[in-house]
Amino acid sequence: MDKKTILYVHFHKETREHAKRFYEDADFNVLLAKNTKECIKMFQAEKPDIVQLLHMIPEMDALDILIKIKNIDSDAKVVVLSADGDGTGDEMDIFMNAGACRYLYPPLTVDNMIHSVYVAANED
């Protein structure tokens, strides 16, 4: 099986580096972006198998990123990570209706993040 590529989007450098290590350990190729501009540019240039981004991040609109990605490639697979475990599900519905393939609530463990990316990346 070919190695899948994930584009991980997060504003915090240490979090991006940590994610890079655990996704590489799980046998993914990893691309990192810190903001909307980097994410869209990298998505267009690299065509990753999956994009994973945090729902609520400073100076970025995750829904806007999702919509831009889906406008570029309607088949793109995007996993959204919620930072708030107390959500009503409305946020999830908005993202899923916009084309996210997964929406994860806390606690966000390395295992459930890797599992969600693996499953989404291997779906047809």
N, C-alpha and C positions, 0 to 999 in steps of 0.2 A: 504494500500500500504506500502511495506517495505521502510524503510529509505535508500536512496542511499548514497554511499560513494564517496567523491571526494578526489583526491590527488592533492593538490595545490603546485606548484613548483615556488619558487621565491627566489632570492638571499638575499633580504632585510628582516630582521627579523620582523620589525614593519609591513611591508606590509603583510607578512605571517600571523601574529597575527590578523591584521585587517580583512583579508579575512576569517580567521577561524571564527571570530565572526559573520560576515554577512552570511556566509554559514550555520553556526549552527542555526542562527535566521531563515533561510529559510528551516530548517528541514533536513539538510544534516549531515551525519557523515563526519568529516574532518580529513584528514591526511596531514601533512606538510613535505616538503622536501626543502632543501636549495641548493642542487647541483645535478649533474647527478648521482653520486654514490648513494646518499640517495634515489633519485627518483627511480632508477632501483631496488635497494634492497627492498624498500617499496612496489613497484609495484608487485614484485614477491611474497613477503610475504603476502600482504594484499588483492591483487586482487580487487582494487577499481573499482567502476562502471564507473568512468570517471577521466581523468587527465586533469588539466588545467595548462598551462605553458606560460611564457612570451617568445615571439619570440627572442628578443635581450637582452641577459643578460650576464654580465661579467663572464668569465671563464667557460661558458657553451655553448654548441651548441644545441639549441632547436631542430633543424632538426635531429641531431644525437640522442637526447633523443627520439624523435618521432619514428625514425627508429628502435631503440633498443626495444622500447615498442611494436611496431607492429611485430617485430621478435619473441618476447615472446608470444604475443597474437594478432593474426591478426584481431580479432574482437574488440580490445581495442578501446575505445572512447576517443579521445584526442581533446581538444579545445585549440587553440593557440591564444594568445593575442598579437596583434601588438603594439609596443611602438611608432610607427611612422605613423601618419595619412596621410602622404604625399606619401605613397608608390604607385607604379604603378599597383599593382595587381600581379606582377611577384612573389613576395614573397608568396602571398596567393596561387597562382597556384602551387608553389613548395611544400608547406606544404600540400595542399589538395591532390596533386598527390602522396604524400608520405603516405597518410592515415589519415590526420586530418579530423575530422568530422565537425569542425567549425573553422573559422578564423575571429577574430573580430578586427576591426579598431577603433582607438579613435574617439570620446571620449568614454572611457571605464567607464561606470557608473556601480554602484553596480547592478542596475536593469537589465541592458542588460547582465552583466556577469552571474547573477543568472539565467536569462531566458535562455541563451544559454546552460548552464550546465543542467538545468532542461529538456529542450527539447532533448538535446543529450543523456542524461542518460535514458530517457524514450522511445527512438527510438528502434525499433527492427532491 
